[in-house]
Structures are given as C-alpha cells and as structure tokens.
C-alpha cells in the first residue's frame, strides 16, 4: 500500500486507500496493531503523514472513538 501511495494519490483513488485501510483494520486486534506499530511505521519511517491521517480517520470510523493521544 505504501508503494501504491507513493505512485500517486488523488481525489479519485482516496476511496480505494480508505477501503484498503478498512480491510487492514477490520478486527480489533488489527486496529491495536495500527496504534502501536502501524502509525509509527507509516508516519515516522516512511514520512507519510497524509496516509496516517487517512488511517486515523478509518480507525475512528471502525472503532467509534478517537485515536488515543
């Protein structure tokens, strides 16, 4: 997904990335992994803050609560 994101994200494929993130965070355990590792990998290692922001949105929609600080 990171490679696809780097190839180019635009308003036409944001839904695709949001759907992919929804699949990746489909269970509570996967959402916990996103909080403990995924955000760090995507945001810090790859420097993709916009993808982290989209991931946070998906997390909040699925979990029904805000991303913990």
CHARMM-style PDB file with segment names, atoms N, HN, CA, C and O in Angstrom:
ATOM      1  N   UNK     1       0.818  -1.181   0.000  1.00  0.00      PROA
ATOM      2  CA  UNK     1       0.000   0.000   0.000  1.00  0.00      PROA
ATOM      3  C   UNK     1       0.863   1.247   0.000  1.00  0.00      PROA
ATOM      4  O   UNK     1       0.518   2.244  -0.635  1.00  0.00      PROA
ATOM      5  N   UNK     2       1.978   1.201   0.704  1.00  0.00      PROA
ATOM      6  HN  UNK     2       2.259   0.391   1.219  1.00  0.00      PROA
ATOM      7  CA  UNK     2       2.876   2.359   0.737  1.00  0.00      PROA
ATOM      8  C   UNK     2       3.417   2.649  -0.662  1.00  0.00      PROA
ATOM      9  O   UNK     2       3.498   3.808  -1.068  1.00  0.00      PROA
ATOM     10  N   UNK     3       3.785   1.607  -1.394  1.00  0.00      PROA
ATOM     11  HN  UNK     3       3.719   0.665  -1.064  1.00  0.00      PROA
ATOM     12  CA  UNK     3       4.260   1.812  -2.767  1.00  0.00      PROA
ATOM     13  C   UNK     3       3.173   2.421  -3.641  1.00  0.00      PROA
ATOM     14  O   UNK     3       3.440   3.331  -4.427  1.00  0.00      PROA
ATOM     15  N   UNK     4       1.957   1.927  -3.508  1.00  0.00      PROA
ATOM     16  HN  UNK     4       1.740   1.188  -2.870  1.00  0.00      PROA
ATOM     17  CA  UNK     4       0.846   2.488  -4.285  1.00  0.00      PROA
ATOM     18  C   UNK     4       0.625   3.951  -3.931  1.00  0.00      PROA
ATOM     19  O   UNK     4       0.406   4.780  -4.814  1.00  0.00      PROA
ATOM     20  N   UNK     5       0.683   4.270  -2.642  1.00  0.00      PROA
ATOM     21  HN  UNK     5       0.861   3.597  -1.924  1.00  0.00      PROA
ATOM     22  CA  UNK     5       0.502   5.651  -2.193  1.00  0.00      PROA
ATOM     23  C   UNK     5       1.575   6.540  -2.829  1.00  0.00      PROA
ATOM     24  O   UNK     5       1.282   7.633  -3.312  1.00  0.00      PROA
ATOM     25  N   UNK     6       2.812   6.057  -2.823  1.00  0.00      PROA
ATOM     26  HN  UNK     6       3.050   5.169  -2.431  1.00  0.00      PROA
ATOM     27  CA  UNK     6       3.914   6.841  -3.392  1.00  0.00      PROA
ATOM     28  C   UNK     6       3.789   7.021  -4.898  1.00  0.00      PROA
ATOM     29  O   UNK     6       4.329   7.979  -5.450  1.00  0.00      PROA
ATOM     30  N   UNK     7       3.088   6.120  -5.568  1.00  0.00      PROA
ATOM     31  HN  UNK     7       2.649   5.342  -5.120  1.00  0.00      PROA
ATOM     32  CA  UNK     7       2.877   6.261  -7.004  1.00  0.00      PROA
ATOM     33  C   UNK     7       1.897   7.378  -7.332  1.00  0.00      PROA
ATOM     34  O   UNK     7       1.873   7.880  -8.456  1.00  0.00      PROA
ATOM     35  N   UNK     8       1.105   7.759  -6.367  1.00  0.00      PROA
ATOM     36  HN  UNK     8       1.125   7.351  -5.454  1.00  0.00      PROA
ATOM     37  CA  UNK     8       0.218   8.893  -6.596  1.00  0.00      PROA
ATOM     38  C   UNK     8      -1.165   8.693  -6.031  1.00  0.00      PROA
ATOM     39  O   UNK     8      -1.890   7.772  -6.405  1.00  0.00      PROA
ATOM     40  N   UNK     9      -1.508   9.570  -5.128  1.00  0.00      PROA
ATOM     41  HN  UNK     9      -0.919  10.318  -4.823  1.00  0.00      PROA
ATOM     42  CA  UNK     9      -2.854   9.572  -4.560  1.00  0.00      PROA
ATOM     43  C   UNK     9      -3.544  10.829  -5.064  1.00  0.00      PROA
ATOM     44  O   UNK     9      -2.935  11.894  -5.166  1.00  0.00      PROA
ATOM     45  N   UNK    10      -4.806  10.688  -5.372  1.00  0.00      PROA
ATOM     46  HN  UNK    10      -5.301   9.823  -5.289  1.00  0.00      PROA
ATOM     47  CA  UNK    10      -5.598  11.842  -5.787  1.00  0.00      PROA
ATOM     48  C   UNK    10      -7.029  11.634  -5.322  1.00  0.00      PROA
ATOM     49  O   UNK    10      -7.363  10.608  -4.729  1.00  0.00      PROA
ATOM     50  N   UNK    11      -7.868  12.624  -5.601  1.00  0.00      PROA
ATOM     51  HN  UNK    11      -7.597  13.457  -6.083  1.00  0.00      PROA
ATOM     52  CA  UNK    11      -9.240  12.544  -5.098  1.00  0.00      PROA
ATOM     53  C   UNK    11     -10.001  11.357  -5.688  1.00  0.00      PROA
ATOM     54  O   UNK    11     -11.001  10.924  -5.114  1.00  0.00      PROA
ATOM     55  N   UNK    12      -9.555  10.834  -6.803  1.00  0.00      PROA
ATOM     56  HN  UNK    12      -8.743  11.185  -7.269  1.00  0.00      PROA
ATOM     57  CA  UNK    12     -10.232   9.704  -7.423  1.00  0.00      PROA
ATOM     58  C   UNK    12      -9.908   8.368  -6.776  1.00  0.00      PROA
ATOM     59  O   UNK    12     -10.701   7.432  -6.876  1.00  0.00      PROA
ATOM     60  N   UNK    13      -8.758   8.256  -6.112  1.00  0.00      PROA
ATOM     61  HN  UNK    13      -8.114   9.017  -6.031  1.00  0.00      PROA
ATOM     62  CA  UNK    13      -8.421   6.963  -5.528  1.00  0.00      PROA
ATOM     63  C   UNK    13      -8.312   6.973  -4.007  1.00  0.00      PROA
ATOM     64  O   UNK    13      -7.880   5.982  -3.417  1.00  0.00      PROA
ATOM     65  N   UNK    14      -8.691   8.060  -3.370  1.00  0.00      PROA
ATOM     66  HN  UNK    14      -9.042   8.865  -3.850  1.00  0.00      PROA
ATOM     67  CA  UNK    14      -8.685   8.099  -1.901  1.00  0.00      PROA
ATOM     68  C   UNK    14      -9.633   7.043  -1.344  1.00  0.00      PROA
ATOM     69  O   UNK    14      -9.334   6.413  -0.329  1.00  0.00      PROA
ATOM     70  N   UNK    15     -10.771   6.847  -2.000  1.00  0.00      PROA
ATOM     71  HN  UNK    15     -11.014   7.358  -2.824  1.00  0.00      PROA
ATOM     72  CA  UNK    15     -11.714   5.807  -1.556  1.00  0.00      PROA
ATOM     73  C   UNK    15     -11.067   4.429  -1.579  1.00  0.00      PROA
ATOM     74  O   UNK    15     -11.324   3.604  -0.702  1.00  0.00      PROA
ATOM     75  N   UNK    16     -10.236   4.182  -2.572  1.00  0.00      PROA
ATOM     76  HN  UNK    16     -10.028   4.852  -3.284  1.00  0.00      PROA
ATOM     77  CA  UNK    16      -9.522   2.910  -2.667  1.00  0.00      PROA
ATOM     78  C   UNK    16      -8.623   2.723  -1.449  1.00  0.00      PROA
ATOM     79  O   UNK    16      -8.640   1.665  -0.819  1.00  0.00      PROA
ATOM     80  N   UNK    17      -7.842   3.741  -1.119  1.00  0.00      PROA
ATOM     81  HN  UNK    17      -7.828   4.600  -1.631  1.00  0.00      PROA
ATOM     82  CA  UNK    17      -6.942   3.643   0.029  1.00  0.00      PROA
ATOM     83  C   UNK    17      -7.722   3.523   1.336  1.00  0.00      PROA
ATOM     84  O   UNK    17      -7.325   2.787   2.239  1.00  0.00      PROA
ATOM     85  N   UNK    18      -8.819   4.242   1.428  1.00  0.00      PROA
ATOM     86  HN  UNK    18      -9.142   4.840   0.694  1.00  0.00      PROA
ATOM     87  CA  UNK    18      -9.654   4.151   2.625  1.00  0.00      PROA
ATOM     88  C   UNK    18     -10.222   2.738   2.767  1.00  0.00      PROA
ATOM     89  O   UNK    18     -10.265   2.193   3.870  1.00  0.00      PROA
ATOM     90  N   UNK    19     -10.655   2.151   1.660  1.00  0.00      PROA
ATOM     91  HN  UNK    19     -10.620   2.594   0.764  1.00  0.00      PROA
ATOM     92  CA  UNK    19     -11.161   0.782   1.688  1.00  0.00      PROA
ATOM     93  C   UNK    19     -10.090  -0.223   2.069  1.00  0.00      PROA
ATOM     94  O   UNK    19     -10.344  -1.148   2.840  1.00  0.00      PROA
ATOM     95  N   UNK    20      -8.890  -0.042   1.527  1.00  0.00      PROA
ATOM     96  HN  UNK    20      -8.683   0.709   0.901  1.00  0.00      PROA
ATOM     97  CA  UNK    20      -7.781  -0.931   1.858  1.00  0.00      PROA
ATOM     98  C   UNK    20      -7.437  -0.831   3.334  1.00  0.00      PROA
ATOM     99  O   UNK    20      -7.214  -1.849   3.989  1.00  0.00      PROA
ATOM    100  N   UNK    21      -7.392   0.384   3.860  1.00  0.00      PROA
ATOM    101  HN  UNK    21      -7.574   1.210   3.328  1.00  0.00      PROA
ATOM    102  CA  UNK    21      -7.136   0.556   5.292  1.00  0.00      PROA
ATOM    103  C   UNK    21      -8.235  -0.085   6.125  1.00  0.00      PROA
ATOM    104  O   UNK    21      -7.962  -0.660   7.179  1.00  0.00      PROA
ATOM    105  N   UNK    22      -9.466   0.008   5.663  1.00  0.00      PROA
ATOM    106  HN  UNK    22      -9.688   0.475   4.807  1.00  0.00      PROA
ATOM    107  CA  UNK    22     -10.574  -0.621   6.376  1.00  0.00      PROA
ATOM    108  C   UNK    22     -10.422  -2.132   6.446  1.00  0.00      PROA
ATOM    109  O   UNK    22     -10.751  -2.752   7.457  1.00  0.00      PROA
ATOM    110  N   UNK    23      -9.920  -2.722   5.364  1.00  0.00      PROA
ATOM    111  HN  UNK    23      -9.652  -2.218   4.542  1.00  0.00      PROA
ATOM    112  CA  UNK    23      -9.672  -4.164   5.364  1.00  0.00      PROA
ATOM    113  C   UNK    23      -8.541  -4.499   6.327  1.00  0.00      PROA
ATOM    114  O   UNK    23      -8.629  -5.461   7.089  1.00  0.00      PROA
ATOM    115  N   UNK    24      -7.477  -3.696   6.288  1.00  0.00      PROA
ATOM    116  HN  UNK    24      -7.406  -2.914   5.668  1.00  0.00      PROA
ATOM    117  CA  UNK    24      -6.325  -3.936   7.160  1.00  0.00      PROA
ATOM    118  C   UNK    24      -6.661  -3.762   8.639  1.00  0.00      PROA
ATOM    119  O   UNK    24      -6.015  -4.360   9.499  1.00  0.00      PROA
ATOM    120  N   UNK    25      -7.673  -2.942   8.935  1.00  0.00      PROA
ATOM    121  HN  UNK    25      -8.198  -2.456   8.236  1.00  0.00      PROA
ATOM    122  CA  UNK    25      -8.055  -2.700  10.327  1.00  0.00      PROA
ATOM    123  C   UNK    25      -9.423  -3.291  10.638  1.00  0.00      PROA
ATOM    124  O   UNK    25     -10.176  -2.734  11.437  1.00  0.00      PROA
ATOM    125  N   UNK    26      -9.740  -4.407  10.015  1.00  0.00      PROA
ATOM    126  HN  UNK    26      -9.128  -4.859   9.366  1.00  0.00      PROA
ATOM    127  CA  UNK    26     -11.059  -4.999  10.147  1.00  0.00      PROA
ATOM    128  C   UNK    26     -11.384  -5.606  11.508  1.00  0.00      PROA
ATOM    129  O   UNK    26     -12.554  -5.763  11.857  1.00  0.00      PROA
ATOM    130  N   UNK    27     -10.359  -5.943  12.268  1.00  0.00      PROA
ATOM    131  HN  UNK    27      -9.409  -5.815  11.984  1.00  0.00      PROA
ATOM    132  CA  UNK    27     -10.611  -6.511  13.592  1.00  0.00      PROA
ATOM    133  C   UNK    27     -10.008  -5.615  14.668  1.00  0.00      PROA
ATOM    134  O   UNK    27      -9.169  -4.759  14.388  1.00  0.00      PROA
ATOM    135  N   UNK    28     -10.443  -5.827  15.885  1.00  0.00      PROA
ATOM    136  HN  UNK    28     -11.124  -6.523  16.114  1.00  0.00      PROA
ATOM    137  CA  UNK    28      -9.943  -5.021  16.994  1.00  0.00      PROA
ATOM    138  C   UNK    28      -8.432  -5.205  17.175  1.00  0.00      PROA
ATOM    139  O   UNK    28      -7.727  -4.244  17.485  1.00  0.00      PROA
ATOM    140  N   UNK    29      -7.933  -6.425  16.985  1.00  0.00      PROA
ATOM    141  HN  UNK    29      -8.506  -7.206  16.733  1.00  0.00      PROA
ATOM    142  CA  UNK    29      -6.503  -6.683  17.105  1.00  0.00      PROA
ATOM    143  C   UNK    29      -5.692  -5.944  16.048  1.00  0.00      PROA
ATOM    144  O   UNK    29      -4.603  -5.444  16.331  1.00  0.00      PROA
ATOM    145  N   UNK    30      -6.221  -5.876  14.835  1.00  0.00      PROA
ATOM    146  HN  UNK    30      -7.106  -6.282  14.605  1.00  0.00      PROA
ATOM    147  CA  UNK    30      -5.535  -5.151  13.766  1.00  0.00      PROA
ATOM    148  C   UNK    30      -5.523  -3.652  14.037  1.00  0.00      PROA
ATOM    149  O   UNK    30      -4.556  -2.964  13.710  1.00  0.00      PROA
ATOM    150  N   UNK    31      -6.601  -3.148  14.636  1.00  0.00      PROA
ATOM    151  HN  UNK    31      -7.387  -3.706  14.902  1.00  0.00      PROA
ATOM    152  CA  UNK    31      -6.631  -1.721  14.992  1.00  0.00      PROA
ATOM    153  C   UNK    31      -5.635  -1.431  16.109  1.00  0.00      PROA
ATOM    154  O   UNK    31      -5.016  -0.367  16.129  1.00  0.00      PROA
ATOM    155  N   UNK    32      -5.479  -2.365  17.034  1.00  0.00      PROA
ATOM    156  HN  UNK    32      -5.982  -3.230  17.018  1.00  0.00      PROA
ATOM    157  CA  UNK    32      -4.490  -2.189  18.098  1.00  0.00      PROA
ATOM    158  C   UNK    32      -3.083  -2.162  17.498  1.00  0.00      PROA
ATOM    159  O   UNK    32      -2.252  -1.347  17.900  1.00  0.00      PROA
ATOM    160  N   UNK    33      -2.817  -3.049  16.542  1.00  0.00      PROA
ATOM    161  HN  UNK    33      -3.493  -3.710  16.216  1.00  0.00      PROA
ATOM    162  CA  UNK    33      -1.518  -3.053  15.869  1.00  0.00      PROA
ATOM    163  C   UNK    33      -1.287  -1.723  15.163  1.00  0.00      PROA
ATOM    164  O   UNK    33      -0.179  -1.189  15.192  1.00  0.00      PROA
ATOM    165  N   UNK    34      -2.325  -1.186  14.530  1.00  0.00      PROA
ATOM    166  HN  UNK    34      -3.226  -1.620  14.506  1.00  0.00      PROA
ATOM    167  CA  UNK    34      -2.205   0.113  13.864  1.00  0.00      PROA
ATOM    168  C   UNK    34      -1.754   1.167  14.861  1.00  0.00      PROA
ATOM    169  O   UNK    34      -0.874   1.974  14.562  1.00  0.00      PROA
ATOM    170  N   UNK    35      -2.358   1.162  16.049  1.00  0.00      PROA
ATOM    171  HN  UNK    35      -3.073   0.507  16.291  1.00  0.00      PROA
ATOM    172  CA  UNK    35      -1.995   2.163  17.059  1.00  0.00      PROA
ATOM    173  C   UNK    35      -0.570   1.989  17.571  1.00  0.00      PROA
ATOM    174  O   UNK    35       0.152   2.970  17.748  1.00  0.00      PROA
ATOM    175  N   UNK    36      -0.166   0.751  17.808  1.00  0.00      PROA
ATOM    176  HN  UNK    36      -0.752  -0.046  17.664  1.00  0.00      PROA
ATOM    177  CA  UNK    36       1.136   0.512  18.436  1.00  0.00      PROA
ATOM    178  C   UNK    36       2.295   0.474  17.445  1.00  0.00      PROA
ATOM    179  O   UNK    36       3.425   0.802  17.807  1.00  0.00      PROA
ATOM    180  N   UNK    37       2.035   0.081  16.209  1.00  0.00      PROA
ATOM    181  HN  UNK    37       1.118  -0.186  15.914  1.00  0.00      PROA
ATOM    182  CA  UNK    37       3.126  -0.070  15.242  1.00  0.00      PROA
ATOM    183  C   UNK    37       2.867   0.609  13.894  1.00  0.00      PROA
ATOM    184  O   UNK    37       3.738   1.300  13.364  1.00  0.00      PROA
ATOM    185  N   UNK    38       1.684   0.411  13.354  1.00  0.00      PROA
ATOM    186  HN  UNK    38       0.977  -0.150  13.785  1.00  0.00      PROA
ATOM    187  CA  UNK    38       1.384   0.892  12.009  1.00  0.00      PROA
ATOM    188  C   UNK    38       1.569   2.385  11.825  1.00  0.00      PROA
ATOM    189  O   UNK    38       2.151   2.827  10.835  1.00  0.00      PROA
ATOM    190  N   UNK    39       1.081   3.156  12.768  1.00  0.00      PROA
ATOM    191  HN  UNK    39       0.608   2.798  13.573  1.00  0.00      PROA
ATOM    192  CA  UNK    39       1.209   4.613  12.670  1.00  0.00      PROA
ATOM    193  C   UNK    39       2.675   5.029  12.695  1.00  0.00      PROA
ATOM    194  O   UNK    39       3.073   5.952  11.983  1.00  0.00      PROA
ATOM    195  N   UNK    40       3.470   4.359  13.502  1.00  0.00      PROA
ATOM    196  HN  UNK    40       3.148   3.609  14.080  1.00  0.00      PROA
ATOM    197  CA  UNK    40       4.891   4.684  13.598  1.00  0.00      PROA
ATOM    198  C   UNK    40       5.605   4.334  12.290  1.00  0.00      PROA
ATOM    199  O   UNK    40       6.400   5.120  11.776  1.00  0.00      PROA
ATOM    200  N   UNK    41       5.312   3.160  11.769  1.00  0.00      PROA
ATOM    201  HN  UNK    41       4.666   2.522  12.187  1.00  0.00      PROA
ATOM    202  CA  UNK    41       5.958   2.730  10.530  1.00  0.00      PROA
ATOM    203  C   UNK    41       5.606   3.676   9.387  1.00  0.00      PROA
ATOM    204  O   UNK    41       6.491   4.147   8.673  1.00  0.00      PROA
ATOM    205  N   UNK    42       4.339   3.949   9.218  1.00  0.00      PROA
ATOM    206  HN  UNK    42       3.620   3.566   9.798  1.00  0.00      PROA
ATOM    207  CA  UNK    42       3.897   4.774   8.095  1.00  0.00      PROA
ATOM    208  C   UNK    42       4.312   6.235   8.286  1.00  0.00      PROA
ATOM    209  O   UNK    42       4.784   6.874   7.346  1.00  0.00      PROA
ATOM    210  N   UNK    43       4.139   6.756   9.489  1.00  0.00      PROA
ATOM    211  HN  UNK    43       3.756   6.237  10.253  1.00  0.00      PROA
ATOM    212  CA  UNK    43       4.411   8.173   9.724  1.00  0.00      PROA
ATOM    213  C   UNK    43       5.866   8.513   9.930  1.00  0.00      PROA
ATOM    214  O   UNK    43       6.354   9.499   9.378  1.00  0.00      PROA
ATOM    215  N   UNK    44       6.570   7.719  10.714  1.00  0.00      PROA
ATOM    216  HN  UNK    44       6.174   6.918  11.163  1.00  0.00      PROA
ATOM    217  CA  UNK    44       7.949   8.045  11.064  1.00  0.00      PROA
ATOM    218  C   UNK    44       8.933   7.443  10.070  1.00  0.00      PROA
ATOM    219  O   UNK    44       9.794   8.149   9.545  1.00  0.00      PROA
ATOM    220  N   UNK    45       8.815   6.175   9.811  1.00  0.00      PROA
ATOM    221  HN  UNK    45       8.116   5.601  10.237  1.00  0.00      PROA
ATOM    222  CA  UNK    45       9.766   5.512   8.922  1.00  0.00      PROA
ATOM    223  C   UNK    45       9.593   5.992   7.478  1.00  0.00      PROA
ATOM    224  O   UNK    45      10.574   6.322   6.810  1.00  0.00      PROA
ATOM    225  N   UNK    46       8.345   6.031   6.998  1.00  0.00      PROA
ATOM    226  HN  UNK    46       7.549   5.764   7.541  1.00  0.00      PROA
ATOM    227  CA  UNK    46       8.104   6.412   5.611  1.00  0.00      PROA
ATOM    228  C   UNK    46       7.720   7.883   5.447  1.00  0.00      PROA
ATOM    229  O   UNK    46       7.699   8.385   4.323  1.00  0.00      PROA
ATOM    230  N   UNK    47       7.420   8.576   6.529  1.00  0.00      PROA
ATOM    231  HN  UNK    47       7.437   8.169   7.442  1.00  0.00      PROA
ATOM    232  CA  UNK    47       7.107  10.002   6.463  1.00  0.00      PROA
ATOM    233  C   UNK    47       5.841  10.333   5.704  1.00  0.00      PROA
ATOM    234  O   UNK    47       5.768  11.371   5.045  1.00  0.00      PROA
ATOM    235  N   UNK    48       4.846   9.470   5.785  1.00  0.00      PROA
ATOM    236  HN  UNK    48       4.906   8.628   6.320  1.00  0.00      PROA
ATOM    237  CA  UNK    48       3.594   9.670   5.042  1.00  0.00      PROA
ATOM    238  C   UNK    48       2.486  10.143   5.982  1.00  0.00      PROA
ATOM    239  O   UNK    48       1.564   9.390   6.296  1.00  0.00      PROA
ATOM    240  N   UNK    49       2.584  11.379   6.421  1.00  0.00      PROA
ATOM    241  HN  UNK    49       3.333  11.991   6.166  1.00  0.00      PROA
ATOM    242  CA  UNK    49       1.623  11.904   7.398  1.00  0.00      PROA
ATOM    243  C   UNK    49       0.197  11.937   6.856  1.00  0.00      PROA
ATOM    244  O   UNK    49      -0.755  11.771   7.618  1.00  0.00      PROA
ATOM    245  N   UNK    50       0.036  12.149   5.548  1.00  0.00      PROA
ATOM    246  HN  UNK    50       0.809  12.284   4.928  1.00  0.00      PROA
ATOM    247  CA  UNK    50      -1.312  12.160   4.975  1.00  0.00      PROA
ATOM    248  C   UNK    50      -1.944  10.765   5.024  1.00  0.00      PROA
ATOM    249  O   UNK    50      -3.149  10.631   5.239  1.00  0.00      PROA
ATOM    250  N   UNK    51      -1.132   9.741   4.826  1.00  0.00      PROA
ATOM    251  HN  UNK    51      -0.153   9.850   4.652  1.00  0.00      PROA
ATOM    252  CA  UNK    51      -1.649   8.369   4.921  1.00  0.00      PROA
ATOM    253  C   UNK    51      -1.989   8.037   6.372  1.00  0.00      PROA
ATOM    254  O   UNK    51      -2.967   7.335   6.629  1.00  0.00      PROA
ATOM    255  N   UNK    52      -1.205   8.525   7.311  1.00  0.00      PROA
ATOM    256  HN  UNK    52      -0.410   9.095   7.102  1.00  0.00      PROA
ATOM    257  CA  UNK    52      -1.521   8.331   8.734  1.00  0.00      PROA
ATOM    258  C   UNK    52      -2.837   9.021   9.062  1.00  0.00      PROA
ATOM    259  O   UNK    52      -3.672   8.464   9.774  1.00  0.00      PROA
ATOM    260  N   UNK    53      -3.022  10.218   8.551  1.00  0.00      PROA
ATOM    261  HN  UNK    53      -2.344  10.670   7.972  1.00  0.00      PROA
ATOM    262  CA  UNK    53      -4.271  10.947   8.789  1.00  0.00      PROA
ATOM    263  C   UNK    53      -5.474  10.174   8.250  1.00  0.00      PROA
ATOM    264  O   UNK    53      -6.509  10.093   8.912  1.00  0.00      PROA
ATOM    265  N   UNK    54      -5.342   9.614   7.063  1.00  0.00      PROA
ATOM    266  HN  UNK    54      -4.501   9.680   6.525  1.00  0.00      PROA
ATOM    267  CA  UNK    54      -6.420   8.801   6.497  1.00  0.00      PROA
ATOM    268  C   UNK    54      -6.622   7.542   7.336  1.00  0.00      PROA
ATOM    269  O   UNK    54      -7.757   7.131   7.577  1.00  0.00      PROA
ATOM    270  N   UNK    55      -5.529   6.933   7.780  1.00  0.00      PROA
ATOM    271  HN  UNK    55      -4.607   7.267   7.584  1.00  0.00      PROA
ATOM    272  CA  UNK    55      -5.620   5.763   8.661  1.00  0.00      PROA
ATOM    273  C   UNK    55      -6.328   6.086   9.961  1.00  0.00      PROA
ATOM    274  O   UNK    55      -7.126   5.291  10.457  1.00  0.00      PROA
ATOM    275  N   UNK    56      -6.035   7.264  10.517  1.00  0.00      PROA
ATOM    276  HN  UNK    56      -5.387   7.910  10.114  1.00  0.00      PROA
ATOM    277  CA  UNK    56      -6.703   7.676  11.748  1.00  0.00      PROA
ATOM    278  C   UNK    56      -8.202   7.822  11.535  1.00  0.00      PROA
ATOM    279  O   UNK    56      -8.999   7.437  12.390  1.00  0.00      PROA
ATOM    280  N   UNK    57      -8.578   8.378  10.396  1.00  0.00      PROA
ATOM    281  HN  UNK    57      -7.930   8.691   9.702  1.00  0.00      PROA
ATOM    282  CA  UNK    57      -9.998   8.517  10.076  1.00  0.00      PROA
ATOM    283  C   UNK    57     -10.680   7.159  10.005  1.00  0.00      PROA
ATOM    284  O   UNK    57     -11.760   6.964  10.564  1.00  0.00      PROA
ATOM    285  N   UNK    58     -10.045   6.227   9.316  1.00  0.00      PROA
ATOM    286  HN  UNK    58      -9.169   6.384   8.861  1.00  0.00      PROA
ATOM    287  CA  UNK    58     -10.606   4.873   9.191  1.00  0.00      PROA
ATOM    288  C   UNK    58     -10.689   4.222  10.572  1.00  0.00      PROA
ATOM    289  O   UNK    58     -11.703   3.611  10.911  1.00  0.00      PROA
ATOM    290  N   UNK    59      -9.629   4.350  11.366  1.00  0.00      PROA
ATOM    291  HN  UNK    59      -8.805   4.847  11.091  1.00  0.00      PROA
ATOM    292  CA  UNK    59      -9.618   3.787  12.721  1.00  0.00      PROA
ATOM    293  C   UNK    59     -10.808   4.325  13.510  1.00  0.00      PROA
ATOM    294  O   UNK    59     -11.542   3.554  14.129  1.00  0.00      PROA
ATOM    295  N   UNK    60     -11.003   5.635  13.490  1.00  0.00      PROA
ATOM    296  HN  UNK    60     -10.408   6.261  12.987  1.00  0.00      PROA
ATOM    297  CA  UNK    60     -12.077   6.258  14.269  1.00  0.00      PROA
ATOM    298  C   UNK    60     -13.452   5.801  13.790  1.00  0.00      PROA
ATOM    299  O   UNK    60     -14.356   5.595  14.600  1.00  0.00      PROA
ATOM    300  N   UNK    61     -13.610   5.644  12.493  1.00  0.00      PROA
ATOM    301  HN  UNK    61     -12.876   5.811  11.835  1.00  0.00      PROA
ATOM    302  CA  UNK    61     -14.891   5.165  11.964  1.00  0.00      PROA
ATOM    303  C   UNK    61     -15.168   3.731  12.408  1.00  0.00      PROA
ATOM    304  O   UNK    61     -16.298   3.398  12.765  1.00  0.00      PROA
ATOM    305  N   UNK    62     -14.155   2.894  12.386  1.00  0.00      PROA
ATOM    306  HN  UNK    62     -13.237   3.165  12.095  1.00  0.00      PROA
ATOM    307  CA  UNK    62     -14.349   1.494  12.751  1.00  0.00      PROA
ATOM    308  C   UNK    62     -14.459   1.295  14.247  1.00  0.00      PROA
ATOM    309  O   UNK    62     -15.264   0.486  14.711  1.00  0.00      PROA
ATOM    310  N   UNK    63     -13.659   2.022  15.006  1.00  0.00      PROA
ATOM    311  HN  UNK    63     -13.005   2.679  14.630  1.00  0.00      PROA
ATOM    312  CA  UNK    63     -13.612   1.848  16.451  1.00  0.00      PROA
ATOM    313  C   UNK    63     -14.715   2.627  17.165  1.00  0.00      PROA
ATOM    314  O   UNK    63     -15.119   2.272  18.272  1.00  0.00      PROA
ATOM    315  N   UNK    64     -15.195   3.686  16.524  1.00  0.00      PROA
ATOM    316  HN  UNK    64     -14.867   3.975  15.624  1.00  0.00      PROA
ATOM    317  CA  UNK    64     -16.246   4.508  17.134  1.00  0.00      PROA
ATOM    318  C   UNK    64     -15.714   5.443  18.202  1.00  0.00      PROA
ATOM    319  O   UNK    64     -16.482   5.958  19.014  1.00  0.00      PROA
ATOM    320  N   UNK    65     -14.415   5.668  18.210  1.00  0.00      PROA
ATOM    321  HN  UNK    65     -13.791   5.250  17.550  1.00  0.00      PROA
ATOM    322  CA  UNK    65     -13.799   6.600  19.169  1.00  0.00      PROA
ATOM    323  C   UNK    65     -12.537   7.177  18.542  1.00  0.00      PROA
ATOM    324  O   UNK    65     -12.033   6.669  17.541  1.00  0.00      PROA
ATOM    325  N   UNK    66     -12.046   8.234  19.142  1.00  0.00      PROA
ATOM    326  HN  UNK    66     -12.455   8.647  19.955  1.00  0.00      PROA
ATOM    327  CA  UNK    66     -10.866   8.910  18.642  1.00  0.00      PROA
ATOM    328  C   UNK    66      -9.612   8.080  18.813  1.00  0.00      PROA
ATOM    329  O   UNK    66      -9.550   7.200  19.671  1.00  0.00      PROA
ATOM    330  N   UNK    67      -8.607   8.363  17.989  1.00  0.00      PROA
ATOM    331  HN  UNK    67      -8.657   9.077  17.291  1.00  0.00      PROA
ATOM    332  CA  UNK    67      -7.302   7.748  18.152  1.00  0.00      PROA
ATOM    333  C   UNK    67      -6.707   8.262  19.459  1.00  0.00      PROA
ATOM    334  O   UNK    67      -6.629   9.474  19.659  1.00  0.00      PROA
ATOM    335  N   UNK    68      -6.290   7.372  20.348  1.00  0.00      PROA
ATOM    336  HN  UNK    68      -6.354   6.388  20.186  1.00  0.00      PROA
ATOM    337  CA  UNK    68      -5.711   7.840  21.622  1.00  0.00      PROA
ATOM    338  C   UNK    68      -4.453   8.672  21.387  1.00  0.00      PROA
ATOM    339  O   UNK    68      -3.673   8.412  20.471  1.00  0.00      PROA
ATOM    340  N   UNK    69      -4.287   9.654  22.221  1.00  0.00      PROA
ATOM    341  HN  UNK    69      -4.921   9.865  22.965  1.00  0.00      PROA
ATOM    342  CA  UNK    69      -3.111  10.548  22.101  1.00  0.00      PROA
ATOM    343  C   UNK    69      -1.859   9.876  22.583  1.00  0.00      PROA
ATOM    344  OT1 UNK    69      -0.785  10.478  22.554  1.00  0.00      PROA
TER     345      UNK     69
END
